[in-house]
Amino acid sequence: MPLHIDILTLFPRMLDGFLAESILGKGVESGLLSVKVHNLRDWTTDKHKTADDRPFGGGAGMVLKPEPVFAAIEQLQKPGCRRIYLTPDGVPLSPGLAEELSHQQHLILLSGHYEGIDQRIRDQVIDQEISIGDYVLTNGTLAAAVVIDALARFIPGVLGEEKSLTSESFTSKLLDFPQYTRPAEFRGMSVPEVLLSGHHGEIEKWRLARRIEKTRQVRPDLLEKNQHEPDHQRNHRPSAQ
Ligand code: ADE
């Protein structure tokens, strides 16, 4: 059964382009995964379609109300579904977590907004909270798109060509090597000789060396992490089944 993803957001049109374009759009078209965007306001019951309200205890901003979110999740959830809330105070998205999500059958991605959401939502109808990085977006809708984009590459067929995508391997935690295409000479800059040599073994050696060099310069923390645990053992709570 292909993975089905329901996205709950107050800004559904933010995802129009994302779902229509790109490799992901092709995956959706060919039925390798299905994604449905829902407007949370469809589950409001008052004339003004009120989805948020002022926080108890005071403070700036508005808080997403529990009623429409509970109603939406209760209507959409299927047995075994994983209900995820996108929030900067969630566990960080990692390749291991993205791969694990790609193996699920049904995900509900809830986008929060501005100052946050009523805590009772998080306590009762959310299984996992995910952050895409240590910065605060105006709402979680783009974060939901990032999660989908990151997991899509682990669904066989979505990327077109089948690649080895194991997230635990040593090499997957290195940054990428530099790529070149024609022309071999451009404005006085030439492509490294080894890449033109046709010598496969030498090319592989060169690429690995560049990856280690780049990782050491930009993300030395990744080299340290390699010595410890595989990626999939970090950063997520077990799913509530
Ligand atoms: N919502 C707002 N900022 C976010 C972030 N960094 N990750 C996930 N959801 C968010």
Residues whose N, C-alpha, C, O or C-beta is under 5 A from the ligand:
A	BS01	ADE	L86 T87 P88 I130 S131 I132 G133 Y135 V136 L137 N139 G140 A143
